[in-house]
Amino acid sequence: KNRFKKDFSIVNISDLELRFKDGDDVNSETLFKVNLIRKPNANVKILGNGELKKNLNIKVHAVAKSAEDKIKKSGSALEILSKQDSDIEKNN
């Protein structure tokens, strides 16, 4: 086993398009509230399946290259969080 391996909750671009409105914040807590992930403090990775036409504020831990391109093309804001950033958010 690799003890340095990080487990991610996977979300597709198409899920963001269906579940969020224009201008919404997308992070582990909001993804949990719309039942796209199982834990509110999970590490989240966005994959590039589907299209994104909405302008969202996305804060996740990892993004596939194809998803990053689609997010930027839609005009959405993207911030890649480290594990420490999410621990700080959780404690506030």
Secondary structure, 3 states (H helix, E strand, C coil): CCCCCCCCEEEEHHHHHHHCCCCCEECHHHHHHCCCCCCCCCCEEEECCCCCCCCCEEEECEECHHHHHHHHHHCCEEEECCHHHHHHHHHC
